[in-house]
Amino acid sequence: MLAVIGGSGLTQLANLDVSHREVLRTPYGEPSGAVTFGQICGRPVAFLARHGYGHTIPPHEVNYRANIWALTKRGAKAIVSVASVGSIRPELKPGDVVIPHQIIDYTWGRKSTYHEGQDSPVVHIDFTEPYDRSLRELLIKAAGIAGVAISDSAVYAATQGPRLETAAEIDRLERDGADLVGMTGMPEAALAREFGVPYAAINLVANYAAGRADSQHGISFDTIETVLQESMGRVRTIIESLVGCGDPSCS
């Protein structure tokens, strides 16, 4: 079964034929909300709104451990994260869809592992490639089949939030090699890796980052909302194509 975690702009999957919803309990507390189960193209899909279905949970307060645990224990064989991002590179424009390939983590204080406590052994995971290579390739293939133009690589910078970044901070991220900036990519990706569940992301560029292009002197939240409403349909199309094009994790 494929699981989709939706971020800002994707609080539901309009193309999901819903069968039921489940409130799942975890050893790590409550997930962001009930998990919605259904089918796309006749294949099982689970959906969870990362920020809650009323978009009430800020990035630094998302219970990432509970979310990943709930989806995995309920049968998810692959997880696709959907998140809106700011663009640091001028060629990545608002409305563009990006499949990132790397992460730089600037978050702090978030519960970022399942392996902690006095009686838990130290566990190191290989995180050289933070996104599953095969699942990324399937997303890129699905976008091509669906006729959705994408950028097939980018470095995602995960910042703490909930505030947006300063122009100087964006300059720093650029010097570090980041192309996109968001607030929810970590520790989500690392937790999925601890479970051994393939995880990849679809990022939708909602705006230029602080100090860039039309965000030179400030970021328009009204413009962000407009971009998300106009462009998120293409993300749904990619997910539908992913399920329909024969991803073995969807069966």
HUHURA-V88208 format. One record per pair of residues at least 24 apart in sequence whose C-alpha atoms are under 8 Angstrom apart, sorted by sequence separation. I is the first residue (numbers start at 0). J is the second residue. D is the distance in Angstrom with one decimal. If there is no record, write none. Layout:
i = {I | I}
j = {J | J}
d = {D | D}
//
This chain:
i = {15 | 153 | 154 | 155 | 156 | 157 | 158 | 203 | 14 | 31 | 45 | 153 | 154 | 155 | 156 | 157 | 158 | 153 | 155 | 156 | 157 | 101 | 102 | 157 | 203 | 100 | 101 | 157 | 180 | 203 | 15 | 100 | 101 | 155 | 31 | 45 | 100 | 31 | 203 | 30 | 29 | 30 | 201 | 12 | 28 | 31 | 11 | 27 | 30 | 31 | 100 | 11 | 29 | 30 | 34 | 10 | 11 | 27 | 28 | 29 | 98 | 10 | 27 | 9 | 10 | 26 | 30 | 169 | 25 | 98 | 169 | 3 | 5 | 10 | 11 | 98 | 169 | 0 | 1 | 2 | 3 | 4 | 5 | 6 | 10 | 166 | 0 | 1 | 2 | 3 | 4 | 5 | 6 | 7 | 10 | 25 | 166 | 167 | 0 | 1 | 2 | 3 | 4 | 5 | 6 | 10 | 25 | 164 | 165 | 166 | 0 | 2 | 4 | 24 | 164 | 165 | 166 | 23 | 64 | 163 | 7 | 63 | 64 | 63 | 64 | 64 | 59 | 98 | 100 | 101 | 103 | 105 | 106 | 96 | 97 | 98 | 99 | 100 | 101 | 102 | 103 | 104 | 105 | 106 | 107 | 95 | 96 | 97 | 98 | 99 | 100 | 101 | 102 | 103 | 104 | 105 | 106 | 95 | 96 | 97 | 98 | 99 | 100 | 101 | 102 | 103 | 104 | 105 | 95 | 97 | 98 | 99 | 100 | 102 | 97 | 99 | 77 | 130 | 129 | 129 | 126 | 129 | 134 | 134 | 135 | 134 | 135 | 126 | 131 | 130 | 131 | 2 | 124 | 130 | 131 | 124 | 130 | 130 | 9 | 2 | 0 | 1 | 2 | 4 | 6 | 8 | 103 | 111 | 112 | 0 | 1 | 2 | 3 | 4 | 5 | 6 | 7 | 8 | 111 | 0 | 1 | 2 | 3 | 4 | 5 | 6 | 7 | 110 | 111 | 0 | 1 | 2 | 3 | 4 | 5 | 6 | 109 | 112 | 113 | 1 | 3 | 111 | 112 | 106 | 111 | 113 | 104 | 112 | 87 | 102 | 87 | 147 | 147 | 87 | 88 | 147 | 87 | 88 | 145 | 86 | 87 | 145 | 86 | 87 | 85 | 86 | 142 | 84 | 85 | 142 | 145 | 84 | 85 | 141 | 144 | 84 | 141 | 83 | 142 | 82 | 138 | 141 | 142 | 59 | 138 | 141 | 58 | 59 | 82 | 98 | 99 | 140 | 58 | 59 | 98 | 99 | 57 | 58 | 98 | 99 | 138 | 141 | 57 | 97 | 98 | 137 | 96 | 97 | 96 | 97 | 96 | 97 | 95 | 96 | 94 | 95 | 137 | 93 | 94 | 93 | 94 | 92 | 93 | 94 | 91 | 93 | 92 | 93 | 92 | 78 | 80 | 82 | 84 | 86 | 89 | 77 | 78 | 79 | 80 | 81 | 82 | 83 | 84 | 85 | 86 | 67 | 76 | 77 | 78 | 79 | 80 | 81 | 82 | 83 | 84 | 85 | 86 | 87 | 75 | 76 | 77 | 78 | 79 | 80 | 81 | 82 | 83 | 84 | 85 | 86 | 87 | 79 | 81 | 83 | 84 | 85 | 86 | 89 | 59 | 63 | 64 | 67 | 71 | 85 | 89 | 58 | 59 | 63 | 67 | 87 | 58 | 71 | 64 | 63 | 94 | 93 | 94 | 94 | 94 | 96 | 83 | 77 | 76 | 77 | 76 | 40 | 39 | 42 | 42 | 40 | 39 | 40 | 39 | 44 | 43 | 42 | 43 | 42 | 8 | 8 | 8 | 14 | 9 | 13 | 8 | 12 | 14 | 1 | 1 | 0 | 1 | 0 | 1 | 0}
j = {39 | 177 | 178 | 179 | 180 | 181 | 182 | 227 | 39 | 56 | 70 | 178 | 179 | 180 | 181 | 182 | 183 | 179 | 181 | 182 | 183 | 128 | 129 | 184 | 230 | 128 | 129 | 185 | 208 | 231 | 44 | 129 | 130 | 184 | 61 | 75 | 130 | 62 | 234 | 62 | 62 | 63 | 234 | 46 | 62 | 65 | 46 | 62 | 65 | 66 | 135 | 47 | 65 | 66 | 70 | 47 | 48 | 64 | 65 | 66 | 135 | 48 | 65 | 48 | 49 | 65 | 69 | 208 | 65 | 138 | 209 | 44 | 46 | 51 | 52 | 139 | 210 | 42 | 43 | 44 | 45 | 46 | 47 | 48 | 52 | 208 | 43 | 44 | 45 | 46 | 47 | 48 | 49 | 50 | 53 | 68 | 209 | 210 | 44 | 45 | 46 | 47 | 48 | 49 | 50 | 54 | 69 | 208 | 209 | 210 | 45 | 47 | 49 | 69 | 209 | 210 | 211 | 69 | 110 | 209 | 54 | 110 | 111 | 111 | 112 | 113 | 109 | 149 | 151 | 152 | 154 | 156 | 157 | 148 | 149 | 150 | 151 | 152 | 153 | 154 | 155 | 156 | 157 | 158 | 159 | 148 | 149 | 150 | 151 | 152 | 153 | 154 | 155 | 156 | 157 | 158 | 159 | 149 | 150 | 151 | 152 | 153 | 154 | 155 | 156 | 157 | 158 | 159 | 150 | 152 | 153 | 154 | 155 | 157 | 153 | 155 | 134 | 188 | 188 | 189 | 189 | 192 | 197 | 198 | 199 | 199 | 200 | 192 | 197 | 197 | 198 | 70 | 192 | 198 | 199 | 193 | 199 | 200 | 81 | 75 | 74 | 75 | 76 | 78 | 80 | 82 | 177 | 185 | 186 | 75 | 76 | 77 | 78 | 79 | 80 | 81 | 82 | 83 | 186 | 76 | 77 | 78 | 79 | 80 | 81 | 82 | 83 | 186 | 187 | 77 | 78 | 79 | 80 | 81 | 82 | 83 | 186 | 189 | 190 | 79 | 81 | 189 | 190 | 185 | 190 | 193 | 185 | 193 | 169 | 184 | 173 | 233 | 236 | 177 | 178 | 237 | 178 | 179 | 236 | 178 | 179 | 237 | 179 | 180 | 179 | 180 | 236 | 179 | 180 | 237 | 240 | 180 | 181 | 237 | 240 | 181 | 238 | 181 | 240 | 181 | 237 | 240 | 241 | 159 | 238 | 241 | 159 | 160 | 183 | 199 | 200 | 241 | 160 | 161 | 200 | 201 | 160 | 161 | 201 | 202 | 241 | 244 | 161 | 201 | 202 | 241 | 201 | 202 | 202 | 203 | 203 | 204 | 203 | 204 | 203 | 204 | 246 | 203 | 204 | 204 | 205 | 204 | 205 | 206 | 204 | 206 | 206 | 207 | 207 | 196 | 198 | 200 | 202 | 204 | 207 | 196 | 197 | 198 | 199 | 200 | 201 | 202 | 203 | 204 | 205 | 187 | 196 | 197 | 198 | 199 | 200 | 201 | 202 | 203 | 204 | 205 | 206 | 207 | 196 | 197 | 198 | 199 | 200 | 201 | 202 | 203 | 204 | 205 | 206 | 207 | 208 | 201 | 203 | 205 | 206 | 207 | 208 | 211 | 182 | 186 | 187 | 190 | 194 | 208 | 212 | 182 | 183 | 187 | 191 | 211 | 183 | 196 | 190 | 190 | 226 | 226 | 227 | 229 | 230 | 234 | 227 | 248 | 248 | 249 | 249 | 239 | 239 | 242 | 243 | 242 | 242 | 243 | 243 | 249 | 249 | 249 | 250 | 250 | 224 | 227 | 228 | 235 | 231 | 235 | 231 | 235 | 239 | 242 | 248 | 248 | 249 | 249 | 250 | 250}
d = {5.4 | 7.6 | 5.1 | 4.8 | 4.7 | 5.2 | 4.9 | 7.8 | 6.7 | 7.5 | 7.7 | 5.8 | 6.3 | 5.7 | 6.2 | 5.0 | 7.8 | 7.0 | 7.1 | 8.0 | 6.5 | 6.6 | 6.8 | 5.7 | 7.8 | 7.3 | 6.2 | 6.2 | 7.4 | 7.4 | 7.7 | 7.4 | 7.1 | 7.8 | 6.7 | 7.6 | 6.2 | 6.6 | 7.8 | 6.0 | 7.2 | 7.6 | 7.4 | 7.4 | 7.6 | 8.0 | 7.5 | 8.0 | 4.9 | 6.6 | 8.0 | 8.0 | 6.1 | 4.8 | 7.9 | 7.9 | 7.0 | 6.4 | 6.0 | 8.0 | 7.1 | 5.1 | 5.2 | 7.4 | 7.9 | 7.5 | 7.2 | 6.9 | 5.9 | 7.7 | 6.5 | 7.5 | 7.3 | 7.6 | 7.8 | 7.4 | 7.5 | 7.7 | 6.8 | 5.7 | 6.2 | 5.9 | 6.2 | 6.3 | 5.8 | 7.8 | 5.4 | 5.0 | 4.6 | 4.9 | 5.0 | 4.8 | 5.5 | 7.5 | 7.9 | 7.0 | 4.8 | 8.0 | 5.7 | 6.3 | 5.7 | 6.4 | 5.8 | 5.7 | 6.5 | 7.6 | 6.5 | 7.8 | 6.0 | 4.6 | 7.3 | 7.8 | 6.0 | 7.4 | 6.4 | 7.7 | 7.9 | 6.4 | 7.2 | 7.8 | 7.5 | 7.7 | 7.4 | 8.0 | 7.5 | 7.3 | 7.0 | 7.2 | 7.8 | 8.0 | 7.2 | 7.1 | 6.3 | 7.2 | 5.4 | 6.2 | 6.7 | 5.2 | 6.5 | 5.5 | 6.2 | 6.1 | 5.6 | 5.2 | 6.7 | 7.9 | 5.0 | 4.7 | 5.0 | 4.7 | 5.6 | 4.6 | 4.7 | 4.8 | 5.0 | 5.0 | 4.6 | 6.8 | 6.4 | 6.0 | 5.6 | 4.4 | 6.2 | 6.1 | 5.8 | 6.2 | 6.8 | 6.6 | 7.7 | 6.8 | 6.9 | 5.9 | 7.8 | 7.1 | 7.2 | 6.4 | 7.9 | 7.1 | 6.6 | 7.1 | 7.4 | 7.8 | 6.6 | 6.9 | 5.8 | 6.2 | 7.7 | 7.8 | 5.3 | 7.5 | 5.5 | 6.8 | 7.3 | 5.7 | 5.9 | 6.6 | 4.9 | 7.5 | 7.5 | 5.6 | 6.3 | 5.6 | 7.6 | 7.3 | 7.7 | 8.0 | 7.3 | 7.8 | 7.9 | 4.9 | 6.0 | 6.2 | 5.7 | 6.3 | 6.3 | 5.6 | 6.3 | 7.3 | 5.1 | 5.4 | 5.1 | 4.8 | 4.9 | 4.9 | 5.0 | 4.7 | 6.1 | 7.6 | 7.9 | 6.9 | 6.0 | 6.3 | 5.9 | 6.0 | 6.6 | 6.8 | 7.4 | 7.6 | 7.3 | 7.6 | 7.3 | 7.3 | 6.1 | 7.3 | 6.7 | 7.6 | 6.6 | 7.7 | 7.1 | 7.8 | 6.8 | 6.7 | 8.0 | 7.3 | 5.5 | 7.3 | 5.1 | 7.4 | 6.7 | 6.4 | 5.5 | 6.4 | 4.8 | 7.2 | 5.7 | 6.6 | 7.9 | 6.3 | 5.1 | 5.1 | 6.0 | 5.5 | 6.5 | 5.8 | 6.9 | 4.9 | 7.6 | 7.0 | 7.1 | 7.7 | 7.1 | 5.1 | 7.8 | 6.2 | 7.8 | 4.9 | 7.4 | 6.4 | 7.5 | 7.9 | 6.6 | 7.9 | 6.3 | 6.7 | 6.0 | 7.2 | 7.9 | 6.1 | 5.1 | 7.2 | 6.1 | 6.7 | 6.2 | 6.0 | 6.2 | 6.7 | 7.0 | 5.0 | 5.8 | 6.3 | 4.7 | 7.6 | 5.9 | 6.4 | 6.3 | 5.3 | 7.1 | 7.8 | 5.3 | 4.8 | 6.1 | 6.5 | 5.0 | 8.0 | 7.3 | 4.9 | 7.3 | 6.7 | 7.1 | 7.2 | 7.4 | 7.6 | 6.3 | 6.2 | 7.9 | 5.7 | 6.2 | 5.8 | 6.2 | 5.8 | 6.6 | 5.6 | 6.0 | 5.7 | 7.8 | 7.3 | 6.1 | 4.9 | 4.8 | 5.2 | 4.5 | 4.9 | 5.1 | 4.7 | 4.9 | 5.9 | 6.3 | 6.4 | 7.9 | 7.1 | 6.0 | 6.7 | 5.4 | 6.1 | 5.9 | 6.3 | 5.8 | 5.7 | 5.0 | 4.6 | 5.6 | 7.2 | 7.7 | 5.8 | 7.1 | 5.2 | 5.2 | 7.6 | 7.8 | 6.9 | 7.6 | 6.8 | 7.7 | 4.8 | 7.4 | 6.0 | 7.9 | 5.8 | 6.4 | 7.0 | 5.8 | 7.5 | 6.8 | 7.8 | 5.9 | 6.8 | 7.4 | 7.9 | 5.6 | 7.5 | 7.9 | 5.9 | 5.4 | 7.7 | 7.5 | 7.2 | 6.4 | 6.9 | 7.9 | 6.8 | 6.8 | 5.8 | 7.7 | 7.0 | 6.3 | 6.1 | 6.5 | 5.9 | 7.7 | 5.6 | 7.0 | 7.2 | 7.2 | 7.8 | 6.9 | 7.0 | 7.5 | 7.9 | 6.0 | 5.7 | 4.8 | 4.4 | 7.9 | 5.5}
//
